[in-house]
């Protein structure tokens, strides 16, 4: 079962990628992860590791609140 937190992350990731015109394959390359990892994150079936989260924040230029 997918948690509410995973659902929210998946929604955020999909929206952010769409807003930036970023394809999953390109994001995977920039993060040095597999396409299937990004697919799991986008579907809510998983979440990135802390290391991948930090790289994701840099790639997507997410600022701290």
C-alpha positions, 0 to 999 in steps of 0.5 A, spaced: 500 500 500 502 506 498 502 511 504 500 518 503 507 521 504 509 517 498 503 520 494 504 527 495 511 526 493 509 523 487 504 528 485 510 534 487 515 530 483 510 529 477 508 536 477 515 539 478 518 535 472 512 537 468 513 545 470 520 544 468 519 540 461 524 534 464 523 527 462 524 521 466 530 519 462 533 525 463 532 526 470 535 519 471 541 520 467 542 527 471 541 523 478 545 517 476 539 512 477 535 508 473 529 510 469 525 505 473 527 508 480 524 515 477 518 511 475 517 508 482 518 515 485 513 518 480 508 512 481 508 513 489 511 506 489 517 508 492 521 514 495 529 516 493 534 515 498 537 521 502 543 522 497 538 521 491 534 527 495 539 531 495 541 530 488 534 531 486 534 538 490 540 540 486 538 538 479 531 541 480 533 547 483 529 546 489 530 552 495 530 551 502 524 554 505 
